[in-house]
Amino acid sequence: MSLILVLGGTGTFGRLAVGDLLMRSAHDVAAASRRGIPDDSWPAGAEGRLSSHKVDVTNRQALLALVTELRPSAI
């Protein structure tokens, strides 16, 4: 299945987007944020479909490295 990268995936809107993608699609989801997803905040049913990545989107090199590594179908 394809991978969707959600930048700001732990913020208010990002969490909603991640949850909606997990519930309404068969896509895998990568949530990227400065802090990552806290251990006690993983949504139920996300096992194997959600990954957390710590990256500051203002750091162009780090963001490019993450996109190159993950090769998402959509950002």
All heavy atoms as a GROMACS GRO file, in nm:
protein
  549
    1MET      N    1   0.085  -0.118   0.000
    1MET     CA    2   0.000   0.000   0.000
    1MET      C    3   0.089   0.124   0.000
    1MET      O    4   0.201   0.121   0.045
    1MET     CB    5  -0.090  -0.004   0.123
    1MET     CG    6  -0.205   0.093   0.121
    1MET     SD    7  -0.316   0.097  -0.021
    1MET     CE    8  -0.354  -0.073  -0.050
    2SER      N    9   0.037   0.233  -0.047
    2SER     CA   10   0.115   0.356  -0.054
    2SER      C   11   0.124   0.425   0.082
    2SER      O   12   0.046   0.400   0.172
    2SER     CB   13   0.054   0.450  -0.158
    2SER     OG   14  -0.077   0.483  -0.120
    3LEU      N   15   0.223   0.512   0.093
    3LEU     CA   16   0.250   0.583   0.217
    3LEU      C   17   0.217   0.731   0.200
    3LEU      O   18   0.252   0.793   0.100
    3LEU     CB   19   0.398   0.569   0.254
    3LEU     CG   20   0.444   0.647   0.376
    3LEU    CD1   21   0.389   0.582   0.503
    3LEU    CD2   22   0.595   0.652   0.381
    4ILE      N   23   0.149   0.787   0.299
    4ILE     CA   24   0.119   0.929   0.302
    4ILE      C   25   0.195   0.991   0.418
    4ILE      O   26   0.186   0.944   0.531
    4ILE     CB   27  -0.032   0.954   0.317
    4ILE    CG1   28  -0.106   0.896   0.196
    4ILE    CG2   29  -0.061   1.103   0.333
    4ILE    CD1   30  -0.256   0.904   0.204
    5LEU      N   31   0.270   1.097   0.390
    5LEU     CA   32   0.346   1.168   0.492
    5LEU      C   33   0.266   1.290   0.536
    5LEU      O   34   0.227   1.373   0.452
    5LEU     CB   35   0.482   1.212   0.435
    5LEU     CG   36   0.570   1.300   0.522
    5LEU    CD1   37   0.602   1.232   0.655
    5LEU    CD2   38   0.696   1.339   0.447
    6VAL      N   39   0.239   1.300   0.666
    6VAL     CA   40   0.166   1.414   0.721
    6VAL      C   41   0.264   1.499   0.800
    6VAL      O   42   0.313   1.459   0.905
    6VAL     CB   43   0.050   1.367   0.813
    6VAL    CG1   44  -0.023   1.488   0.871
    6VAL    CG2   45  -0.046   1.276   0.736
    7LEU      N   46   0.295   1.617   0.746
    7LEU     CA   47   0.382   1.710   0.817
    7LEU      C   48   0.300   1.779   0.925
    7LEU      O   49   0.186   1.818   0.902
    7LEU     CB   50   0.440   1.813   0.720
    7LEU     CG   51   0.523   1.755   0.605
    7LEU    CD1   52   0.569   1.867   0.511
    7LEU    CD2   53   0.642   1.677   0.658
    8GLY      N   54   0.358   1.792   1.043
    8GLY     CA   55   0.282   1.846   1.156
    8GLY      C   56   0.181   1.744   1.206
    8GLY      O   57   0.075   1.780   1.256
    9GLY      N   58   0.215   1.617   1.193
    9GLY     CA   59   0.122   1.508   1.222
    9GLY      C   60   0.082   1.493   1.367
    9GLY      O   61  -0.006   1.413   1.398
   10THR      N   62   0.143   1.568   1.458
   10THR     CA   63   0.103   1.559   1.599
   10THR      C   64   0.032   1.686   1.646
   10THR      O   65  -0.009   1.693   1.761
   10THR     CB   66   0.224   1.532   1.690
   10THR    OG1   67   0.317   1.640   1.680
   10THR    CG2   68   0.292   1.402   1.653
   11GLY      N   69   0.017   1.783   1.559
   11GLY     CA   70  -0.057   1.904   1.595
   11GLY      C   71  -0.207   1.880   1.590
   11GLY      O   72  -0.253   1.769   1.560
   12THR      N   73  -0.283   1.981   1.619
   12THR     CA   74  -0.429   1.968   1.624
   12THR      C   75  -0.486   1.917   1.491
   12THR      O   76  -0.556   1.816   1.487
   12THR     CB   77  -0.493   2.103   1.660
   12THR    OG1   78  -0.442   2.145   1.785
   12THR    CG2   79  -0.645   2.091   1.667
   13PHE      N   80  -0.455   1.984   1.383
   13PHE     CA   81  -0.507   1.943   1.253
   13PHE      C   82  -0.439   1.815   1.206
   13PHE      O   83  -0.503   1.727   1.148
   13PHE     CB   84  -0.488   2.055   1.150
   13PHE     CG   85  -0.541   2.017   1.015
   13PHE    CD1   86  -0.678   2.016   0.992
   13PHE    CD2   87  -0.456   1.982   0.912
   13PHE    CE1   88  -0.728   1.980   0.867
   13PHE    CE2   89  -0.505   1.946   0.788
   13PHE     CZ   90  -0.642   1.945   0.765
   14GLY      N   91  -0.310   1.803   1.231
   14GLY     CA   92  -0.235   1.685   1.188
   14GLY      C   93  -0.288   1.557   1.249
   14GLY      O   94  -0.300   1.454   1.182
   15ARG      N   95  -0.320   1.560   1.378
   15ARG     CA   96  -0.376   1.441   1.445
   15ARG      C   97  -0.509   1.401   1.382
   15ARG      O   98  -0.538   1.282   1.365
   15ARG     CB   99  -0.395   1.467   1.594
   15ARG     CG  100  -0.268   1.461   1.673
   15ARG     CD  101  -0.295   1.455   1.822
   15ARG     NE  102  -0.394   1.552   1.866
   15ARG     CZ  103  -0.366   1.662   1.934
   15ARG    NH1  104  -0.243   1.690   1.968
   15ARG    NH2  105  -0.462   1.744   1.970
   16LEU      N  106  -0.591   1.500   1.348
   16LEU     CA  107  -0.718   1.470   1.283
   16LEU      C  108  -0.696   1.408   1.145
   16LEU      O  109  -0.764   1.312   1.108
   16LEU     CB  110  -0.802   1.598   1.270
   16LEU     CG  111  -0.853   1.657   1.401
   16LEU    CD1  112  -0.917   1.794   1.375
   16LEU    CD2  113  -0.951   1.563   1.468
   17ALA      N  114  -0.600   1.462   1.071
   17ALA     CA  115  -0.571   1.410   0.938
   17ALA      C  116  -0.518   1.266   0.947
   17ALA      O  117  -0.561   1.178   0.872
   17ALA     CB  118  -0.469   1.499   0.866
   18VAL      N  119  -0.427   1.242   1.040
   18VAL     CA  120  -0.371   1.108   1.059
   18VAL      C  121  -0.482   1.009   1.096
   18VAL      O  122  -0.493   0.901   1.037
   18VAL     CB  123  -0.259   1.108   1.165
   18VAL    CG1  124  -0.224   0.967   1.209
   18VAL    CG2  125  -0.136   1.179   1.111
   19GLY      N  126  -0.565   1.046   1.192
   19GLY     CA  127  -0.674   0.959   1.233
   19GLY      C  128  -0.771   0.929   1.120
   19GLY      O  129  -0.814   0.814   1.102
   20ASP      N  130  -0.805   1.031   1.042
   20ASP     CA  131  -0.897   1.013   0.931
   20ASP      C  132  -0.836   0.921   0.825
   20ASP      O  133  -0.905   0.833   0.772
   20ASP     CB  134  -0.932   1.148   0.871
   20ASP     CG  135  -1.052   1.141   0.778
   20ASP    OD1  136  -1.158   1.094   0.824
   20ASP    OD2  137  -1.039   1.181   0.661
   21LEU      N  138  -0.710   0.940   0.794
   21LEU     CA  139  -0.643   0.854   0.696
   21LEU      C  140  -0.640   0.709   0.743
   21LEU      O  141  -0.662   0.617   0.664
   21LEU     CB  142  -0.501   0.903   0.669
   21LEU     CG  143  -0.491   1.030   0.586
   21LEU    CD1  144  -0.350   1.088   0.593
   21LEU    CD2  145  -0.527   0.999   0.440
   22LEU      N  146  -0.613   0.688   0.870
   22LEU     CA  147  -0.608   0.551   0.923
   22LEU      C  148  -0.747   0.485   0.922
   22LEU      O  149  -0.759   0.366   0.894
   22LEU     CB  150  -0.550   0.550   1.065
   22LEU     CG  151  -0.401   0.581   1.075
   22LEU    CD1  152  -0.362   0.601   1.221
   22LEU    CD2  153  -0.318   0.472   1.010
   23MET      N  154  -0.849   0.562   0.952
   23MET     CA  155  -0.985   0.506   0.958
   23MET      C  156  -1.049   0.488   0.820
   23MET      O  157  -1.122   0.393   0.798
   23MET     CB  158  -1.076   0.595   1.044
   23MET     CG  159  -1.045   0.584   1.189
   23MET     SD  160  -1.152   0.680   1.302
   23MET     CE  161  -1.266   0.766   1.202
   24ARG      N  162  -1.022   0.581   0.729
   24ARG     CA  163  -1.097   0.583   0.603
   24ARG      C  164  -1.019   0.535   0.481
   24ARG      O  165  -1.073   0.537   0.370
   24ARG     CB  166  -1.148   0.724   0.576
   24ARG     CG  167  -1.245   0.773   0.682
   24ARG     CD  168  -1.281   0.917   0.655
   24ARG     NE  169  -1.361   0.972   0.760
   24ARG     CZ  170  -1.493   0.986   0.753
   24ARG    NH1  171  -1.557   0.950   0.646
   24ARG    NH2  172  -1.559   1.039   0.854
   25SER      N  173  -0.895   0.495   0.500
   25SER     CA  174  -0.817   0.450   0.385
   25SER      C  175  -0.733   0.330   0.425
   25SER      O  176  -0.720   0.297   0.543
   25SER     CB  177  -0.727   0.562   0.333
   25SER     OG  178  -0.613   0.577   0.416
   26ALA      N  179  -0.676   0.267   0.327
   26ALA     CA  180  -0.587   0.153   0.352
   26ALA      C  181  -0.441   0.195   0.345
   26ALA      O  182  -0.352   0.112   0.350
   26ALA     CB  183  -0.615   0.043   0.249
   27HIS      N  184  -0.416   0.326   0.334
   27HIS     CA  185  -0.280   0.377   0.323
   27HIS      C  186  -0.204   0.367   0.455
   27HIS      O  187  -0.264   0.376   0.562
   27HIS     CB  188  -0.280   0.524   0.279
   27HIS     CG  189  -0.342   0.546   0.147
   27HIS    ND1  190  -0.286   0.504   0.029
   27HIS    CD2  191  -0.458   0.605   0.113
   27HIS    CE1  192  -0.364   0.537  -0.073
   27HIS    NE2  193  -0.470   0.599  -0.023
   28ASP      N  194  -0.074   0.350   0.445
   28ASP     CA  195   0.013   0.364   0.561
   28ASP      C  196   0.036   0.514   0.580
   28ASP      O  197   0.032   0.590   0.484
   28ASP     CB  198   0.146   0.292   0.539
   28ASP     CG  199   0.129   0.141   0.534
   28ASP    OD1  200   0.034   0.089   0.595
   28ASP    OD2  201   0.211   0.076   0.469
   29VAL      N  202   0.061   0.554   0.704
   29VAL     CA  203   0.075   0.696   0.735
   29VAL      C  204   0.204   0.718   0.813
   29VAL      O  205   0.234   0.644   0.907
   29VAL     CB  206  -0.045   0.747   0.817
   29VAL    CG1  207  -0.030   0.895   0.851
   29VAL    CG2  208  -0.177   0.723   0.743
   30ALA      N  209   0.279   0.820   0.774
   30ALA     CA  210   0.398   0.863   0.848
   30ALA      C  211   0.368   1.003   0.902
   30ALA      O  212   0.338   1.094   0.825
   30ALA     CB  213   0.520   0.866   0.758
   31ALA      N  214   0.374   1.017   1.034
   31ALA     CA  215   0.350   1.147   1.098
   31ALA      C  216   0.485   1.209   1.131
   31ALA      O  217   0.565   1.149   1.201
   31ALA     CB  218   0.267   1.129   1.224
   32ALA      N  219   0.510   1.327   1.079
   32ALA     CA  220   0.637   1.396   1.103
   32ALA      C  221   0.610   1.523   1.183
   32ALA      O  222   0.519   1.599   1.150
   32ALA     CB  223   0.705   1.430   0.972
   33SER      N  224   0.689   1.541   1.289
   33SER     CA  225   0.678   1.662   1.370
   33SER      C  226   0.807   1.680   1.447
   33SER      O  227   0.893   1.592   1.446
   33SER     CB  228   0.560   1.653   1.466
   33SER     OG  229   0.582   1.553   1.562
   34ARG      N  230   0.821   1.793   1.513
   34ARG     CA  231   0.944   1.818   1.589
   34ARG      C  232   0.961   1.722   1.706
   34ARG      O  233   1.072   1.687   1.742
   34ARG     CB  234   0.946   1.962   1.642
   34ARG     CG  235   0.972   2.063   1.532
   34ARG     CD  236   0.968   2.200   1.589
   34ARG     NE  237   0.830   2.223   1.634
   34ARG     CZ  238   0.777   2.341   1.653
   34ARG    NH1  239   0.849   2.447   1.637
   34ARG    NH2  240   0.652   2.353   1.690
   35ARG      N  241   0.852   1.680   1.766
   35ARG     CA  242   0.861   1.594   1.885
   35ARG      C  243   0.826   1.449   1.860
   35ARG      O  244   0.852   1.363   1.943
   35ARG     CB  245   0.770   1.650   1.995
   35ARG     CG  246   0.820   1.782   2.049
   35ARG     CD  247   0.726   1.838   2.153
   35ARG     NE  248   0.595   1.875   2.097
   35ARG     CZ  249   0.567   1.990   2.040
   35ARG    NH1  250   0.659   2.082   2.030
   35ARG    NH2  251   0.448   2.016   1.993
   36GLY      N  252   0.761   1.418   1.750
   36GLY     CA  253   0.716   1.282   1.725
   36GLY      C  254   0.592   1.251   1.808
   36GLY      O  255   0.543   1.334   1.884
   37ILE      N  256   0.540   1.131   1.792
   37ILE     CA  257   0.421   1.090   1.866
   37ILE      C  258   0.464   1.036   2.002
   37ILE      O  259   0.542   0.942   2.009
   37ILE     CB  260   0.343   0.981   1.789
   37ILE    CG1  261   0.300   1.034   1.652
   37ILE    CG2  262   0.222   0.934   1.871
   37ILE    CD1  263   0.237   0.929   1.564
   38PRO      N  264   0.414   1.094   2.111
   38PRO     CA  265   0.447   1.042   2.244
   38PRO      C  266   0.401   0.896   2.258
   38PRO      O  267   0.301   0.855   2.198
   38PRO     CB  268   0.370   1.133   2.340
   38PRO     CG  269   0.341   1.256   2.261
   38PRO     CD  270   0.329   1.213   2.118
   39ASP      N  271   0.473   0.820   2.338
   39ASP     CA  272   0.442   0.678   2.355
   39ASP      C  273   0.298   0.652   2.399
   39ASP      O  274   0.239   0.552   2.361
   39ASP     CB  275   0.538   0.614   2.456
   39ASP     CG  276   0.679   0.604   2.401
   39ASP    OD1  277   0.696   0.605   2.277
   39ASP    OD2  278   0.773   0.594   2.482
   40ASP      N  279   0.242   0.742   2.478
   40ASP     CA  280   0.106   0.721   2.529
   40ASP      C  281  -0.002   0.781   2.440
   40ASP      O  282  -0.119   0.782   2.476
   40ASP     CB  283   0.094   0.778   2.670
   40ASP     CG  284   0.117   0.928   2.676
   40ASP    OD1  285   0.169   0.986   2.577
   40ASP    OD2  286   0.085   0.988   2.780
   41SER      N  287   0.035   0.827   2.320
   41SER     CA  288  -0.062   0.894   2.233
   41SER      C  289  -0.085   0.825   2.100
   41SER      O  290  -0.147   0.883   2.011
   41SER     CB  291  -0.017   1.038   2.206
   41SER     OG  292  -0.013   1.112   2.326
   42TRP      N  293  -0.038   0.702   2.084
   42TRP     CA  294  -0.059   0.632   1.958
   42TRP      C  295  -0.207   0.595   1.946
   42TRP      O  296  -0.265   0.540   2.039
   42TRP     CB  297   0.028   0.506   1.952
   42TRP     CG  298   0.171   0.540   1.924
   42TRP    CD1  299   0.261   0.586   2.015
   42TRP    CD2  300   0.238   0.532   1.801
   42TRP    NE1  301   0.382   0.608   1.954
   42TRP    CE2  302   0.370   0.575   1.822
   42TRP    CE3  303   0.200   0.493   1.674
   42TRP    CZ2  304   0.465   0.580   1.720
   42TRP    CZ3  305   0.295   0.497   1.573
   42TRP    CH2  306   0.425   0.541   1.596
   43PRO      N  307  -0.268   0.624   1.832
   43PRO     CA  308  -0.411   0.590   1.817
   43PRO      C  309  -0.433   0.440   1.810
   43PRO      O  310  -0.350   0.366   1.757
   43PRO     CB  311  -0.450   0.658   1.686
   43PRO     CG  312  -0.323   0.686   1.614
   43PRO     CD  313  -0.215   0.692   1.717
   44ALA      N  314  -0.546   0.396   1.863
   44ALA     CA  315  -0.581   0.253   1.858
   44ALA      C  316  -0.595   0.209   1.713
   44ALA      O  317  -0.645   0.283   1.629
   44ALA     CB  318  -0.711   0.230   1.934
   45GLY      N  319  -0.551   0.091   1.683
   45GLY     CA  320  -0.562   0.036   1.549
   45GLY      C  321  -0.455   0.083   1.453
   45GLY      O  322  -0.460   0.053   1.334
   46ALA      N  323  -0.356   0.156   1.502
   46ALA     CA  324  -0.252   0.211   1.415
   46ALA      C  325  -0.132   0.117   1.400
   46ALA      O  326  -0.042   0.146   1.323
   46ALA     CB  327  -0.204   0.345   1.470
   47GLU      N  328  -0.134   0.007   1.471
   47GLU     CA  329  -0.020  -0.084   1.470
   47GLU      C  330   0.014  -0.128   1.328
   47GLU      O  331  -0.070  -0.178   1.254
   47GLU     CB  332  -0.050  -0.208   1.556
   47GLU     CG  333  -0.069  -0.177   1.702
   47GLU     CD  334  -0.210  -0.129   1.736
   47GLU    OE1  335  -0.299  -0.137   1.650
   47GLU    OE2  336  -0.228  -0.081   1.848
   48GLY      N  337   0.139  -0.108   1.290
   48GLY     CA  338   0.186  -0.149   1.159
   48GLY      C  339   0.151  -0.056   1.045
   48GLY      O  340   0.199  -0.073   0.935
   49ARG      N  341   0.068   0.044   1.069
   49ARG     CA  342   0.029   0.136   0.963
   49ARG      C  343   0.075   0.278   0.986
   49ARG      O  344   0.069   0.362   0.896
   49ARG     CB  345  -0.124   0.138   0.948
   49ARG     CG  346  -0.179   0.005   0.898
   49ARG     CD  347  -0.325   0.013   0.863
   49ARG     NE  348  -0.354   0.126   0.775
   49ARG     CZ  349  -0.465   0.198   0.784
   49ARG    NH1  350  -0.556   0.173   0.875
   49ARG    NH2  351  -0.487   0.299   0.701
   50LEU      N  352   0.120   0.308   1.107
   50LEU     CA  353   0.159   0.444   1.142
   50LEU      C  354   0.302   0.444   1.192
   50LEU      O  355   0.341   0.359   1.271
   50LEU     CB  356   0.066   0.499   1.251
   50LEU     CG  357   0.098   0.638   1.307
   50LEU    CD1  358   0.087   0.744   1.198
   50LEU    CD2  359   0.006   0.670   1.423
   51SER      N  360   0.380   0.539   1.141
   51SER     CA  361   0.516   0.558   1.191
   51SER      C  362   0.533   0.703   1.232
   51SER      O  363   0.466   0.792   1.180
   51SER     CB  364   0.620   0.518   1.086
   51SER     OG  365   0.604   0.594   0.968
   52SER      N  366   0.621   0.726   1.328
   52SER     CA  367   0.646   0.860   1.381
   52SER      C  368   0.788   0.900   1.347
   52SER      O  369   0.882   0.821   1.364
   52SER     CB  370   0.625   0.859   1.532
   52SER     OG  371   0.659   0.985   1.587
   53HIS      N  372   0.804   1.024   1.302
   53HIS     CA  373   0.936   1.073   1.263
   53HIS      C  374   0.957   1.212   1.321
   53HIS      O  375   0.871   1.299   1.307
   53HIS     CB  376   0.947   1.078   1.110
   53HIS     CG  377   0.920   0.945   1.048
   53HIS    ND1  378   1.017   0.852   1.030
   53HIS    CD2  379   0.805   0.890   1.005
   53HIS    CE1  380   0.964   0.744   0.976
   53HIS    NE2  381   0.835   0.765   0.960
   54LYS      N  382   1.072   1.231   1.385
   54LYS     CA  383   1.106   1.362   1.440
   54LYS      C  384   1.185   1.439   1.337
   54LYS      O  385   1.294   1.397   1.295
   54LYS     CB  386   1.189   1.346   1.567
   54LYS     CG  387   1.111   1.287   1.682
   54LYS     CD  388   1.197   1.278   1.805
   54LYS     CE  389   1.121   1.215   1.919
   54LYS     NZ  390   1.202   1.204   2.040
   55VAL      N  391   1.130   1.552   1.294
   55VAL     CA  392   1.197   1.638   1.197
   55VAL      C  393   1.139   1.779   1.210
   55VAL      O  394   1.020   1.797   1.234
   55VAL     CB  395   1.180   1.585   1.052
   55VAL    CG1  396   1.037   1.592   1.006
   55VAL    CG2  397   1.271   1.658   0.955
   56ASP      N  398   1.227   1.876   1.197
   56ASP     CA  399   1.184   2.016   1.196
   56ASP      C  400   1.174   2.056   1.049
   56ASP      O  401   1.273   2.054   0.976
   56ASP     CB  402   1.288   2.103   1.268
   56ASP     CG  403   1.244   2.247   1.282
   56ASP    OD1  404   1.154   2.292   1.207
   56ASP    OD2  405   1.301   2.317   1.368
   57VAL      N  406   1.054   2.090   1.004
   57VAL     CA  407   1.034   2.119   0.862
   57VAL      C  408   1.108   2.245   0.816
   57VAL      O  409   1.121   2.267   0.696
   57VAL     CB  410   0.884   2.129   0.825
   57VAL    CG1  411   0.816   1.996   0.847
   57VAL    CG2  412   0.815   2.241   0.899
   58THR      N  413   1.158   2.325   0.909
   58THR     CA  414   1.238   2.440   0.868
   58THR      C  415   1.382   2.399   0.836
   58THR      O  416   1.457   2.479   0.780
   58THR     CB  417   1.240   2.550   0.977
   58THR    OG1  418   1.302   2.499   1.095
   58THR    CG2  419   1.099   2.597   1.008
   59ASN      N  420   1.419   2.276   0.869
   59ASN     CA  421   1.550   2.222   0.836
   59ASN      C  422   1.537   2.148   0.703
   59ASN      O  423   1.499   2.032   0.698
   59ASN     CB  424   1.599   2.128   0.946
   59ASN     CG  425   1.737   2.072   0.919
   59ASN    OD1  426   1.782   2.062   0.806
   59ASN    ND2  427   1.805   2.034   1.026
   60ARG      N  428   1.568   2.218   0.597
   60ARG     CA  429   1.546   2.165   0.462
   60ARG      C  430   1.619   2.034   0.438
   60ARG      O  431   1.564   1.942   0.379
   60ARG     CB  432   1.590   2.269   0.359
   60ARG     CG  433   1.562   2.228   0.219
   60ARG     CD  434   1.600   2.334   0.122
   60ARG     NE  435   1.575   2.285  -0.012
   60ARG     CZ  436   1.590   2.355  -0.120
   60ARG    NH1  437   1.629   2.480  -0.110
   60ARG    NH2  438   1.566   2.303  -0.237
   61GLN      N  439   1.743   2.023   0.484
   61GLN     CA  440   1.820   1.900   0.462
   61GLN      C  441   1.758   1.782   0.535
   61GLN      O  442   1.750   1.672   0.480
   61GLN     CB  443   1.965   1.919   0.506
   61GLN     CG  444   2.043   2.009   0.412
   61GLN     CD  445   2.186   2.026   0.459
   61GLN    OE1  446   2.212   2.043   0.577
   61GLN    NE2  447   2.278   2.020   0.364
   62ALA      N  448   1.714   1.802   0.658
   62ALA     CA  449   1.652   1.693   0.734
   62ALA      C  450   1.520   1.650   0.670
   62ALA      O  451   1.491   1.530   0.662
   62ALA     CB  452   1.630   1.737   0.878
   63LEU      N  453   1.442   1.746   0.623
   63LEU     CA  454   1.315   1.714   0.559
   63LEU      C  455   1.339   1.640   0.428
   63LEU      O  456   1.272   1.540   0.400
   63LEU     CB  457   1.234   1.842   0.535
   63LEU     CG  458   1.096   1.824   0.474
   63LEU    CD1  459   1.009   1.733   0.560
   63LEU    CD2  460   1.030   1.960   0.456
   64LEU      N  461   1.434   1.685   0.350
   64LEU     CA  462   1.466   1.618   0.224
   64LEU      C  463   1.515   1.475   0.250
   64LEU      O  464   1.477   1.381   0.179
   64LEU     CB  465   1.571   1.697   0.146
   64LEU     CG  466   1.611   1.640   0.011
   64LEU    CD1  467   1.491   1.624  -0.080
   64LEU    CD2  468   1.717   1.727  -0.054
   65ALA      N  469   1.595   1.457   0.354
   65ALA     CA  470   1.644   1.323   0.388
   65ALA      C  471   1.528   1.231   0.426
   65ALA      O  472   1.525   1.114   0.386
   65ALA     CB  473   1.745   1.331   0.503
   66LEU      N  474   1.431   1.284   0.502
   66LEU     CA  475   1.315   1.203   0.540
   66LEU      C  476   1.232   1.165   0.418
   66LEU      O  477   1.193   1.049   0.403
   66LEU     CB  478   1.228   1.279   0.641
   66LEU     CG  479   1.103   1.206   0.688
   66LEU    CD1  480   1.139   1.079   0.765
   66LEU    CD2  481   1.015   1.297   0.772
   67VAL      N  482   1.206   1.260   0.330
   67VAL     CA  483   1.128   1.233   0.210
   67VAL      C  484   1.201   1.133   0.121
   67VAL      O  485   1.139   1.041   0.066
   67VAL     CB  486   1.095   1.363   0.134
   67VAL    CG1  487   1.034   1.335  -0.002
   67VAL    CG2  488   1.002   1.451   0.217
   68THR      N  489   1.331   1.147   0.109
   68THR     CA  490   1.409   1.052   0.030
   68THR      C  491   1.404   0.913   0.090
   68THR      O  492   1.393   0.813   0.018
   68THR     CB  493   1.555   1.101   0.019
   68THR    OG1  494   1.557   1.231  -0.042
   68THR    CG2  495   1.640   1.005  -0.062
   69GLU      N  496   1.411   0.905   0.221
   69GLU     CA  497   1.406   0.775   0.290
   69GLU      C  498   1.270   0.708   0.277
   69GLU      O  499   1.260   0.590   0.246
   69GLU     CB  500   1.438   0.794   0.438
   69GLU     CG  501   1.422   0.669   0.522
   69GLU     CD  502   1.434   0.698   0.670
   69GLU    OE1  503   1.490   0.801   0.709
   69GLU    OE2  504   1.382   0.615   0.749
   70LEU      N  505   1.163   0.784   0.299
   70LEU     CA  506   1.029   0.726   0.301
   70LEU      C  507   0.967   0.706   0.162
   70LEU      O  508   0.886   0.617   0.142
   70LEU     CB  509   0.935   0.813   0.385
   70LEU     CG  510   0.967   0.826   0.532
   70LEU    CD1  511   0.869   0.920   0.600
   70LEU    CD2  512   0.966   0.691   0.601
   71ARG      N  513   1.000   0.795   0.070
   71ARG     CA  514   0.942   0.792  -0.064
   71ARG      C  515   0.788   0.789  -0.059
   71ARG      O  516   0.724   0.698  -0.113
   71ARG     CB  517   0.992   0.673  -0.143
   71ARG     CG  518   1.140   0.672  -0.168
   71ARG     CD  519   1.162   0.709  -0.310
   71ARG     NE  520   1.303   0.705  -0.344
   71ARG     CZ  521   1.364   0.804  -0.403
   71ARG    NH1  522   1.296   0.913  -0.432
   71ARG    NH2  523   1.489   0.797  -0.437
   72PRO      N  524   0.727   0.889   0.007
   72PRO     CA  525   0.581   0.888   0.018
   72PRO      C  526   0.512   0.913  -0.115
   72PRO      O  527   0.566   0.978  -0.204
   72PRO     CB  528   0.552   1.003   0.116
   72PRO     CG  529   0.667   1.096   0.095
   72PRO     CD  530   0.784   1.008   0.067
   73SER      N  531   0.390   0.860  -0.127
   73SER     CA  532   0.309   0.885  -0.247
   73SER      C  533   0.248   1.024  -0.244
   73SER      O  534   0.218   1.082  -0.347
   73SER     CB  535   0.196   0.782  -0.257
   73SER     OG  536   0.250   0.654  -0.270
   74ALA      N  537   0.226   1.075  -0.123
   74ALA     CA  538   0.168   1.209  -0.105
   74ALA      C  539   0.219   1.269   0.023
   74ALA      O  540   0.253   1.198   0.117
   74ALA     CB  541   0.015   1.200  -0.101
   75ILE      N  542   0.228   1.401   0.026
   75ILE     CA  543   0.271   1.474   0.145
   75ILE      C  544   0.160   1.571   0.181
   75ILE      O  545   0.108   1.640   0.098
   75ILE     CB  546   0.402   1.552   0.122
   75ILE    CG1  547   0.512   1.455   0.083
   75ILE    CG2  548   0.440   1.632   0.244
   75ILE    CD1  549   0.643   1.521   0.043
   0.00000   0.00000   0.00000
